[in-house]
């Protein structure tokens, strides 16, 4: 069950990503990106078929939170923002536009 705190957390991740405060990295899994918070929480966003999924785990890999784009549509936007950061999409576009 999605709570207000869950949606607030996802909005925090989105804002922090847009402001450049989170460093997302690609994982070994295609279309999965990860970042960490407070040195003890791992956040992953991934594509799972037509769905986007965010998970939060602790250092022992215990899954603390899972939210899908079916539960909360902004998970799509977070996935896209994390992908742009992790793959440095803006730099690639700049390079192409400069000729």
Secondary structure by P-SEA (a helix, b strand, c coil): cccaaaaaaaaaaaaaaaaccbbbbbccccccccccccccbbbbbbbcccbbbbbbbccccccccccccccccaaaaaaaaaaaaaaaaaaaaaaaaac
